[in-house]
Amino acid sequence: MAIRQWLQRNGYVQALALVNEVEGEFKANGSKERRNWADIFSGGKDGKELKVAGREFPVLEAAQISRGKPVTANALCLNVNEEPFPGVRKTGRWPKKHRLPAKAKRIASKQGRKPSVGHSRAS
């Protein structure tokens, strides 16, 4: 489920309107800027509200829980029985690369072997 759908279903209509307003402004200006709205709604340091395009976005308790941040006193929760906030999408677009540490590469090159890529245990 997308964040916009979650906002609509759980009654955060004003927050959804802010997102639509900012993205409409980006599009009107010809900007291809993209935002991770989940991070915006989870707040900044110590749960401080974040600003995007001059607009202050509310901090949502469900977003803080989803992102593993501590829930702050200023976090909004309109309904105790809310659906879980959408998690991080795994697209496979940027797979993790298994790289050897620099020290392991130096040791392998001194021994005349090609370093193997895989899981290694660095000490």
C-alpha positions in Angstrom: 0.0 0.0 0.0 1.3 3.5 -0.9 1.6 6.2 1.7 -1.0 8.3 0.0 -3.6 5.5 0.3 -2.6 4.9 4.0 -3.1 8.6 4.8 -6.5 8.6 3.1 -7.7 5.4 4.8 -6.6 6.5 8.3 -8.0 10.0 8.2 -4.9 12.1 7.7 -6.6 14.2 5.0 -4.7 17.4 5.8 -1.4 15.6 5.6 -2.4 14.1 2.2 -3.4 17.6 1.0 0.0 18.9 1.9 1.8 16.1 0.0 -0.4 16.7 -3.1 0.2 20.5 -2.8 4.0 20.2 -2.6 4.2 17.6 -5.4 1.9 19.7 -7.6 4.2 22.7 -7.0 7.2 20.5 -8.0 5.5 19.4 -11.2 4.4 22.9 -12.1 8.0 24.2 -11.7 9.2 21.4 -14.0 11.2 19.8 -11.1 11.6 16.0 -11.0 12.3 16.1 -7.3 11.1 13.1 -5.3 10.6 12.8 -1.6 10.5 9.9 0.8 7.3 10.9 2.6 7.7 8.2 5.2 10.9 9.9 6.4 9.3 13.3 6.3 6.3 12.1 8.4 8.6 10.3 10.9 10.2 13.7 11.8 13.7 14.9 12.3 16.0 14.9 15.3 14.0 14.5 18.6 10.8 14.3 16.6 11.0 17.8 15.2 8.6 18.6 12.3 10.3 18.8 9.0 9.7 21.4 6.3 9.5 20.7 2.6 9.0 23.6 0.1 8.3 26.0 3.0 5.5 23.8 4.5 5.8 22.1 7.9 4.7 18.5 7.9 3.2 16.8 10.9 5.0 14.0 12.7 3.0 10.7 12.6 3.4 8.1 15.3 2.9 5.2 12.9 5.7 6.6 10.7 8.0 6.8 13.6 7.3 3.2 14.6 7.7 2.1 11.0 11.1 3.8 10.7 12.3 2.5 14.1 12.5 5.9 15.7 11.4 6.6 19.2 7.8 7.9 19.5 7.8 11.5 20.6 5.2 13.5 22.5 4.3 15.6 19.5 3.5 12.6 17.2 0.0 12.5 15.9 -2.2 9.4 16.2 -5.8 9.9 15.1 -6.9 6.3 15.6 -5.5 3.7 18.0 -6.5 0.9 15.6 -4.7 2.3 12.6 -3.4 0.0 9.9 0.4 -0.5 10.0 2.3 2.2 8.2 3.6 1.1 4.8 7.1 -0.5 5.1 10.1 0.0 3.0 9.6 -1.4 -0.6 12.2 -3.8 -1.7 12.7 -3.4 -5.4 15.9 -5.2 -6.0 17.1 -2.2 -8.0 20.2 -1.6 -5.9 21.4 -5.0 -4.7 24.0 -5.1 -1.9 27.5 -5.6 -3.2 29.7 -8.0 -1.2 33.1 -6.3 -1.1 36.2 -7.4 0.6 37.8 -5.1 3.2 40.9 -3.2 2.0 43.1 -5.2 4.3 41.9 -8.5 2.8 42.5 -7.2 -0.7 46.1 -6.3 0.2 46.8 -9.7 1.7 45.4 -11.5 -1.3 47.4 -9.5 -3.7 50.6 -10.1 -1.8 50.0 -13.8 -2.0 49.4 -13.6 -5.7 45.8 -14.7 -5.5 42.8 -13.1 -7.0 40.6 -12.0 -4.1 37.3 -13.9 -4.0 34.1 -12.0 -3.5 31.7 -13.3 -0.9 31.1 -13.2 2.7 34.2 -12.6 4.7 34.9 -12.1 8.4 37.0 -9.1 9.2 38.8 -9.1 12.5 
